[in-house]
Amino acid sequence: MNNRFTPGLIALYFLIYLVGLPIILVAQDTGIINFYDQVIEVKSAKSANRASLEEDAYYFIHLDERVKANAPQRLIESGITAIQYVSDGTYIIKLDRATMEKMPSLTYVRFMKKVEPTEKIATSLLNYISEKTAPDTKVVFGPQGVPVKAAIFKGENLDEVAKQMEAIGATILSKISSNISPTISLQVPKEKIQELARLNGVCRIELSQSVGPQTDVARGIMNVEEVWANLNLKGANQTIAFTDGGLDRGDASDMITD
């Protein structure tokens, strides 16, 4: 009977092992994060080197498949507060000193990456400030610059962030305080948008568009004009209320149980 494991075959298996192992290791250290309209490729694994982490900075962390189902509870048990759920087992956390000490020992964290300023800027706005595209016609420019909406990380002091924005030349139009997504509307000079994104408390920046009713298509689908003409019912002076249970962001603390 011929021996299936000849020296040449063994050498080939060994070569495949040597070449294949680094590929496997690299695959474990890479990942994709879908953050709003951006696709972010992560090429480095979780850093076990505490010196490479920045205190008070915001980081993406991606959790291992084994803990995705109960990820919020697992983070809470580890003493870590998830600021925002992103997608597919990825969360945003803020690194305080205590969290920095814990990170190297959290084996269920597959990779982590600091949230960079350019990743906070919507693609349409990023293309505009880099002069790749013209702004949408729905964008109404004000005397103080480009109208934008800035989502603020949950837990940040809204008034303090607004002061930081004003310090770089922005004009604050309105502030919306929310437990889920605090928002500041402002006008800012085009050349200051990158600087705006570098403010630590800013999560997301996008162009602010003028909004108006657009019911021309819906009217036809719902036969509204027929009701207007035949029944003379137009809904004038009526109050309509909407209720919404919100979105499942992966955070059990702000979910509505019903």
PyMOL commands that set and color helices and strands:
alter all, ss='L'
color gray80, all
select helices_A, chain A and resi 7-28+50-52+65-67+71-77+97-105+117-120+123-129+158-167+190-197+216-221+224-231+252-254
alter helices_A, ss='H'
color red, helices_A
select strands_A, chain A and resi 31-35+38-42+58-63+82-87+90-94+109-114+146-152+171-176+183-188+202-207
alter strands_A, ss='S'
color yellow, strands_A
deselect
rebuild
show_as cartoon
